[in-house]
Structures are given as C-alpha cells and as structure tokens.
Amino acid sequence: MSASASASASASASASASASASASASASASVVEKYEILSQKLKALDSLKSISGLLEWDQHVMMPSGSGPARGEMKAALEGAVHEKGTAASLGDAIAAVESFGSDVLEKELDEWQRANVRDARRNFNKLVKIPQELAERAASLGAESAPLWAEARAKSDWSLFAPKVSEWIELRKKIANHIDPSALPYDVCMDDYERGLSSAFITKKFDELRPQLIDLVAKVNASTHKPNTDFIKKGSFDLEKQRVFCESVAKDIGFDTKFGRLDKSVHPFTGGSGPTDVRMTTRYKEENFTESLTGLIHETGHSLYEQGRNAEQSGLPVSVAMSMGVHESQSLLWERMVGLSEPFVSYYWPAIQKEFGITESAAEGYKAFNEVSPGFIRTESDELTYPLHIMIRYEIEMALFSGELAVEDVPKVWNAKMKEYLGVEVTSDAMGCLQDIHWAVGYFGYFPTYLLGAQIACQIYEAASKANPDLSTQIGKGEFAPLKSWLNENVHKLGSLHGSAEKLLVEVTGRGLDVEIYLSHLREKYADLYKVEL
C-alpha cells in the first residue's frame, strides 16, 4: 500500500472513530436529557400524591366528625387530579422516550437507580392507565363515606350497619381489578397493590405450612403451668400523660426524628404523612395496659424509621418508595418484637418503668409479662404467637368474599367460628370481632397477608443484622440503638424498591428468599424457654 493510500485509510478510520464517538456521546446526552424530563414529571406527580397522605392523617386525627361528606369530595377531586396526571399521554411519552434507546444503552448510560425508576414508572403507568378515572374517584369518595360508618357500626357493635359498604367496596375492587388484568384473580390484583407479584396461591401455600404448627404451638403453650404474672403491667392504672411522655422518649431513643415527624393519638394507630421529611405517626394509650401502649408505639416507630430513612437522593421518584407493605411491616415488627420484646430491651428500660409507674416486680418478671401468650379477640392487642392466626382468619374470609363462597352478611358467623377453631376464643360481639379493623372501610382488601409476611421477613432480616453485628444484643441492653438503625437504613430503607420485589430484597440482604423455618425456629426457641415446654 502506498504512503498516500495508507494516510487516506488512517484518516478515514479516524473520521469513522470520531463519528462513532460523537454518536455515542450524542446518544448518552440524549438519554440523560430524556431521563431528566421524565424525572421531573415523576417528582411533580409524587408531590400531588403526597397531599393525600396529609388529608388522610387530618381525617383521623383533627377533622371534625361532621366533615366527612366534604372531605370525601375533596379526596375524590384530588384522586381525579392524580389519576389525570398519572395517566397523561405526556407522561407515557416521556417513559417511552427513555425506553426507546433500548436496554443496552440504558444499561450503559443510566445507573441502577435510574433504570429502576424507569422500570417502576412504566409499571405504575401501565396499571393506572387501565383504571377509568370515574372508578378511581369513586374509590376515594367511598373511603371517606365508609370510614365514619365503620366507626359508628363498631361503636354500636352492629355489622349490618357497615355490611352494605363492604359489599360496595368488593364490587368496586373487582371492577378495578378487571380493568387492570382481566386474566388474573381479582384478589391477586388487589394484593399486587401492596406486595408486587404476590399471588394467593403463594400465600395459601405458605399459610397452609404454618397454620397447623402455629395452632399446635399455641395449644402447648396454653397448657403450660409456667404462666407469668401480668397484672402489674396489664391490669393496673397507668397515668395516660406519664405513658405519653415515656413512650415518646422511647421513640426518640430508637431514632424517630421529630424535626421531620410528629406523633399524635388516633382510634387506630397508623403512620402516614407526605414523605420522609414529614412523617405523621399516631398511636393510642390504654390506662389499664401499659404493655399495649409501649409496644404499639414502638411498632409505629418502626414504620416511621423506614419512612424517614428513605433515599434522599431519589426523593420524589418511584425507587425511593418502600419495597412493599410486607417489607414495611417487617420494619415495624422488627423493632416491636425482635427489639422491644427482647430481654435486653426490657432490662434496659425497666428501672425507668419502675420509677415512673411504681412497679416493684423485677425485670425478669417484666420480660415474661411483656411476652405473655394469651389468645384474645383483638389483632392489634394479640401476642407474637397468636397474631399470625388472626391474619389467617382475615385472609381466608377475604378470599371467600371475593370468590363468592361467603356472603357479606355471614361474615360475623364465619369469623366467630374460625376464632373458636384456631384460638379457642368465643367472640361475644361484632365490635370485638369483624368490626375491629379499619381496612375494609378504606378498601384495603389484600393488605392483611402482608402483616404475616412482615413477621417472617422481620425474623430473617434481624438474623442477618445479628450476624453482621455480633454485639447487637449487648448494644440493645445498653440502650444503644443507633448501630441497628444505621444498618437497617443502609441495607433496607435506602434501597427502597431498587430490587423490584421483596423476595429479591431478601436475597440481597440475607442471602436467601423467604424461609418459613427461620420464623418458626424463633417462635419455638423463645416460647419453649419462657413457658418451659417442648416445642
């Protein structure tokens, strides 16, 4: 080849490489620009959604009792605006514009957080766009109508007052589910709102594995002669203001930041608000039962720590949202049960409890009393061992309602029969039975299973935290909660929905998927020791 030909070929190759590099840089700039456009749209949508959290908090904490109808109109209007913005063609176009570069370019030019935002934006858009706006608005207004009626029915202990709204909710949720995925079971579509990808087949299989073993464990513990004395902590007279002050101090000790959150009282404890910088936590106090007051507050604090610990760099974007309700519940139950009901925790706070409330019993007796197993009527007051059976009853009833096997008016009869079969409890009123939870009043069908998933996930994550930090139990016994909170912030809270499912998050955090045996082993070991029985 001549020198001139060689020079020409070299120039041509150089030009080609330059053009390729230019095209690559252009593609990179373009995909980043398109992503930023999408990001701004998603943040604006999130800001609009966050208003709903504040309205919900206000409705249960501050709103006058006669304001329900007006609030229903406000929530319907807001939901209409959210639905309109969330299904806008411009949002769909913005998602498609980023996706059009193809997976190879996205893999190269966007980081894993950005790709997760695109993934979840598409998932959310596809789901929402299938729901007619009038159904979305009706769901919002129906919730506002049903909640006060539920409260009235509960006060009068009369299921028949509330039953028509339950029927209306079931029909509405079925209609919405049919629009989203007509090929799936409506109940599975409902569950997907709280635990993405979850199916009733999976839940039924897991619950079938647990149920007989749990019923057996409860029966053996109940038959034990080694029962703790609990009157000094569960049947006393504990000043409500002293309880409030003490419980709030515990929440702050654990890590609740009042600069970005507040604590109030409500009939049904919950955690809400508008995001990580404005977390609204509520609880309730019982004058005769300090245990319930303290554990209930710790439970909601666990939820609040998850919210306050979300990824600030991804604020307003889909990936910053909690992975699922099961994972969210795991964080509340981890703090309530793995920490709050532990011997080191009780021992640390016991001197202060003795001083504040005039208790003379020892910390060892306090630990046993806090962990009493006593089958009862109320889910939120139930102990760690009987709690799962409360969840199974609700799940089975919801499944039967959605399949048509159970008529709404027959719920009390079936509820009471299952309580007797599983827990040996005779339910004496609707208020103590099927009217105790607010979930059906706000259309949360498919939510209950996540509570039991959360209990199992809590055990598994706490086991991983203990392996990562062998001194964890000792630290808790000294009131040093920051190491555990920091570990959870980094390994759970900040990850949000990055991994796409609770199962994948568990694999990332613990090295394996959901393992029922970890949960059962925890229950057997703890209660065999407390009640001196073979489990």
KABELNOR-V958565 format. One record per residue. N is the residue number from 1. PSI is psi in whole degrees, -180 to 180 (999 if undefined). Layout:
# KABELNOR-V958565
n,psi
N,PSI
N,PSI
This chain:
# KABELNOR-V958565
n,psi
1,138
2,163
3,-40
4,-38
5,-40
6,-43
7,-38
8,-43
9,-40
10,-42
11,-40
12,-43
13,-41
14,-42
15,-40
16,-44
17,-39
18,-41
19,-40
20,-44
21,-40
22,-42
23,-40
24,-44
25,-38
26,-43
27,-41
28,-47
29,-40
30,-46
31,-37
32,-41
33,-44
34,-37
35,-41
36,-37
37,-46
38,-43
39,-44
40,-38
41,-41
42,-38
43,-38
44,-40
45,-41
46,-39
47,-40
48,-43
49,-36
50,-23
51,-35
52,-39
53,-37
54,-37
55,-40
56,-44
57,-47
58,-39
59,-38
60,-11
61,-42
62,-27
63,136
64,149
65,-26
66,6
67,5
68,-51
69,-44
70,-40
71,-36
72,-41
73,-40
74,-45
75,-36
76,-43
77,-42
78,-44
79,-36
80,-41
81,-41
82,-43
83,-43
84,-44
85,-36
86,-16
87,9
88,142
89,-32
90,-34
91,-45
92,-40
93,-39
94,-39
95,-46
96,-34
97,-39
98,-44
99,-26
100,-18
101,-17
102,157
103,-35
104,-44
105,-42
106,-39
107,-35
108,-40
109,-21
110,147
111,176
112,-30
113,-44
114,-41
115,-37
116,-36
117,-41
118,-44
119,-49
120,-31
121,-43
122,-46
123,-48
124,-41
125,-47
126,-35
127,-46
128,-37
129,-19
130,-13
131,118
132,141
133,-35
134,-31
135,-37
136,-42
137,-38
138,-38
139,-40
140,-46
141,-35
142,-37
143,-42
144,-34
145,-40
146,-37
147,-49
148,-35
149,-38
150,-45
151,-40
152,-46
153,-39
154,-42
155,-36
156,-3
157,50
158,98
159,-35
160,-26
161,-30
162,-23
163,-42
164,-37
165,-35
166,-43
167,-43
168,-40
169,-44
170,-44
171,-40
172,-45
173,-35
174,-42
175,-46
176,-44
177,-39
178,-33
179,-37
180,-50
181,90
182,-14
183,-13
184,161
185,133
186,-38
187,-36
188,-38
189,-39
190,-46
191,-32
192,-21
193,-27
194,-28
195,93
196,133
197,-3
198,142
199,154
200,-28
201,-43
202,-47
203,-45
204,-42
205,-47
206,-42
207,-35
208,-33
209,-38
210,-40
211,-56
212,-36
213,-38
214,-43
215,-40
216,-43
217,-45
218,-43
219,-43
220,-40
221,-41
222,-29
223,-10
224,146
225,-6
226,70
227,139
228,155
229,126
230,-4
231,-35
232,-15
233,-18
234,-8
235,38
236,-155
237,98
238,118
239,125
240,-38
241,-39
242,-40
243,-46
244,-49
245,-45
246,-48
247,-39
248,-37
249,-36
250,-43
251,-42
252,-39
253,-43
254,-32
255,5
256,126
257,107
258,-8
259,-27
260,25
261,166
262,160
263,129
264,178
265,147
266,164
267,-44
268,112
269,141
270,167
271,128
272,-144
273,-164
274,2
275,-176
276,-27
277,2
278,78
279,125
280,113
281,138
282,156
283,-176
284,155
285,141
286,124
287,-35
288,-9
289,94
290,-32
291,-48
292,-39
293,-47
294,-48
295,-34
296,-40
297,-41
298,-39
299,-52
300,-30
301,-38
302,-43
303,-45
304,-38
305,-36
306,-47
307,-45
308,-19
309,4
310,157
311,110
312,-33
313,-21
314,21
315,132
316,-3
317,154
318,-37
319,-19
320,-14
321,148
322,144
323,-45
324,171
325,-30
326,-44
327,-40
328,-46
329,-32
330,-33
331,-35
332,-41
333,-31
334,-47
335,-39
336,-49
337,-49
338,-30
339,-61
340,-31
341,8
342,157
343,-42
344,-41
345,-49
346,-43
347,-38
348,-45
349,-10
350,-44
351,-40
352,-38
353,-43
354,-45
355,-43
356,-36
357,10
358,34
359,136
360,-16
361,157
362,167
363,-36
364,-41
365,-35
366,-43
367,-44
368,-41
369,-41
370,-26
371,24
372,138
373,117
374,98
375,129
376,-173
377,-39
378,126
379,-49
380,-13
381,0
382,157
383,172
384,-32
385,-35
386,-19
387,-46
388,-34
389,-31
390,-42
391,-43
392,-39
393,-46
394,-42
395,-47
396,-37
397,-43
398,-44
399,-43
400,-37
401,-43
402,-30
403,-14
404,2
405,-20
406,129
407,144
408,-40
409,-17
410,3
411,-47
412,-42
413,-46
414,-42
415,-51
416,-37
417,-41
418,-36
419,-39
420,-44
421,-44
422,-38
423,-6
424,25
425,134
426,107
427,129
428,-9
429,157
430,-34
431,-35
432,-3
433,-110
434,-6
435,8
436,-24
437,146
438,-12
439,-47
440,-22
441,-23
442,13
443,19
444,56
445,133
446,-3
447,-41
448,-42
449,-27
450,-24
451,-44
452,-34
453,-41
454,-39
455,-40
456,-43
457,-38
458,-46
459,-43
460,-41
461,-39
462,-37
463,-42
464,-40
465,-38
466,-37
467,-37
468,-27
469,88
470,-19
471,8
472,-48
473,-40
474,-42
475,-43
476,-40
477,-15
478,2
479,21
480,94
481,-13
482,-41
483,-42
484,-44
485,-43
486,-41
487,-42
488,-40
489,-47
490,-37
491,-14
492,-61
493,-52
494,-20
495,-21
496,-128
497,24
498,-42
499,-4
500,-20
501,158
502,-37
503,-43
504,-36
505,-42
506,-42
507,-42
508,-42
509,-39
510,-10
511,0
512,164
513,-174
514,124
515,104
516,-33
517,-31
518,-42
519,-48
520,-39
521,-41
522,-48
523,-44
524,-50
525,-44
526,-49
527,-20
528,-39
529,-42
530,-38
531,4
532,51
533,159
534,114
535,999
